[in-house]
Structure formats: C-alpha cells, structure tokens
Amino acid sequence: MKHTYKTKNTCSRSIEFEVENGIVRNVKFNGGCMGNTQGIAALVEGMKIEDVIAKCEGIQCGFRGTSCPDQLAKALKSVE
C-alpha cells in the first residue's frame, strides 16, 4: 500500500513509501538533501518497519529537533 507523509521541520517536504507485509519499499523523499535522502531510501529498502524505526528514530539534524531519517520513522509508525 502506498503512503505519503508530510514532514515537519526538515528540508524535505514529504516522504512517499510503500509497505508490503511489514516490509518497507520504494521510499522517496520530496525535497531535502538529495544524496542523503537517496542514501536513506536505498538503505531501508526491503527492511522490516520495526528495524527502520529502531535505526532512524531520534536522529537529529542540527537545531531542528528532528531529521529526515527521524521523519521516516514517524511516517512508518503512523502506518504500523
């Protein structure tokens, strides 16, 4: 199932992703630092939702109080 999550306090505007049987697929960040967000998307492809959340939740980007990986964790928690 395809999902879109509107991010908060990051350079990326939203995250599109799919979840199939608890597995993360086809992550795409809209906006943000292209190299970093493409890297995150590639690294989490095929991982279990709970593993992505465990690795990405709480990562900070400067003074923002969140980051693109942290926002991905929040997005995945919203569909768990």
Residue, then its C-alpha position, 0 to 999 in steps of 0.5 A: m500500500k502506498h503512503t505519503y507523509k508530510t514532514k515537519n521541520t526538515c528540508s524535505r517536504s514529504i516522504e512517499f513509501e510503500v509497505e508490503n507485509g511489514i516490509v518497507r519499499n520504494v521510499k522517496f523523499n520530496g525535497g531535502c538533501m538529495g544524496n542523503t535522502q537517496g542514501i536513506a531510501a536505498l538503505v531501508e529498502g526491503m527492511k522490516i518497519e520495526d528495524v527502520i524505526a529502531k535505526c532512524e528514530g531520534i536522529q537529529c539534524g542540527f537545531r531542528g529537533t528532528s531529521c529526515p531519517d527521524q521523519l521516516a520513522k514517524a511516517l512508518k509508525s503512523v502506518e504500523 
